[in-house]
């Protein structure tokens, strides 16, 4: 039971890291930021708004969604 919970936590963390990584790639491609600048942008917005980095990353990805949603 404990191993399953640990596995679930690690899986969630990995998904968050992938989301942040995709958002950084988007900032690099769309805004011409360096990787360090993109990382700092996400971190600073998360701290300033007291939200999780994954939430900020999802907003970034949603704002550059080519389908216009």
C-alpha positions in Angstrom: 0.0 0.0 0.0 2.8 2.4 0.9 4.7 1.6 -2.2 1.7 2.3 -4.3 1.3 5.7 -2.7 5.0 6.5 -3.2 4.7 5.4 -6.8 1.7 7.7 -7.3 3.5 10.6 -5.8 6.6 10.1 -8.0 4.4 9.7 -11.1 2.6 13.0 -10.3 6.0 14.7 -9.8 7.3 13.4 -13.1 4.2 14.7 -14.9 4.6 18.1 -13.4 8.3 18.2 -14.4 7.3 17.3 -18.0 4.6 20.0 -18.0 7.1 22.6 -16.8 9.7 21.4 -19.4 7.1 21.8 -22.2 6.2 25.3 -21.0 9.9 26.3 -21.0 10.3 25.0 -24.5 7.3 27.0 -25.6 8.8 30.2 -24.0 12.1 29.6 -25.7 10.5 29.1 -29.1 7.8 31.8 -28.9 9.5 34.5 -26.8 13.2 33.8 -27.7 14.1 33.3 -24.0 17.1 31.3 -22.9 16.4 28.1 -20.9 17.5 29.9 -17.7 15.2 32.9 -18.5 12.3 30.6 -19.1 12.9 28.7 -15.9 13.2 32.0 -13.9 10.0 33.3 -15.6 8.0 30.2 -14.4 9.6 30.2 -11.0 9.0 33.9 -10.4 5.4 33.8 -11.6 4.7 30.8 -9.3 6.2 32.6 -6.3 4.5 35.9 -7.0 1.1 34.4 -7.4 1.6 31.7 -4.7 0.7 28.9 -7.1 2.3 25.7 -8.2 4.8 25.8 -11.1 2.6 23.2 -12.9 -0.3 25.7 -12.8 1.8 28.4 -14.4 3.2 26.0 -16.9 -0.3 24.9 -17.9 -1.4 28.5 -18.4 1.6 29.2 -20.6 0.8 26.2 -22.7 -2.8 27.1 -23.0 -1.9 30.6 -24.1 0.1 29.3 -27.0 -2.4 26.6 -28.0 -2.7 26.7 -31.8 -6.3 25.7 -31.7 -7.2 29.0 -30.1 -8.9 27.6 -27.0 
